[in-house]
Amino acid sequence: MPGIKAGDVDGVLRRPNPHILVFLFYGPDIGLVSERARALAEASVPDPADPFQLIRIDGDTIAADPARLVDEAGTMALFGGKRALWIKSTSRNIAPAVDAVLDAKVQDTVIVIEGGDLPKSSPLRAVCEKSQRALALPCYADEGRNLGTVVDEALKEAGFSISREARAALLASLGGDRLATRGELAKLMLYAHGQREITLDDVDAILSDVSGLAMDAVIDAAFSGAGNELEIGSRRLAAEGTHASVLLGAALRHALALLPARQSVEEGRPVKSVVEGMRGLHFRRKDAMERHLQRWTAANLRGAIAAIQASLLDSRRMADLGDAIAVKTLLDLARAARR
């Protein structure tokens, strides 16, 4: 059956089509692929704990013996009722086995496949997308509205409310992987056990890396041209034992992230729109990022990247002078930003 849009997958799964035999979950968010596959497989049988109703099969087993899938799908449950086959696919090709089972007469069985991040050219995707008895369901990283829904539902289920500021900080701190998001939420809820509302302090205590925030402040000061803040922050990091190469590496990553963003600005996109589209950017750094994109041109950023790379190499060759090299490089960036 033609591919389903990512935003429609949850709606499809709320009322699965009873005429669909094979449900293929695929995409870059492996956590979401696994979560959805598990939910559908367990919901398809009366008792998911019964190994005769919910049968787990490794993809390598199917690839080695394609007829195995048809045999398993055609087997009747010992006491009747529905069965589900839950297959965790591997790098080996199981498309021939799936193609064969789609042509077979199968009743009261649902086949759920965790397919990994499959390209459009994948034989397994092609088999499922052309069959009227199969669905290929994409699972992409949570963003914006979807991520907010995951957070809100998890906290509500656990009996927590969350302040607006804490929610904004939480969403900015989380990545797109569903499994990682669940893990971070579990840590946060455990920390807030006994409370009714999760606050910004709770989010900062669990999800914020204090040393990382201090380094971000130094990098932001350098690219904003704030020399005094840069010197104070650099001394603090040096006192805490932050190695010069780590600081220069952070500056290099920031410059490399700025370059394509600035190119988008020079192509006509509004600065604010570009910043909103940058993944993994903490909400507290958005204002600084806007300033950087306004101060730096793509050409100047290329020069900054070359200078940071040279300083990074020097800091490793001359370890005793590493801190001095790092501070000088960042001060040079601050002067360039002011110009």
Summary of the structure (lengths in Angstrom):
residues: 339
radius of gyration: 25.9
end to end distance: 58.2
largest distance: 79.3
contacts: 1052
relative contact order: 0.10
helix: 62%
strand: 9%
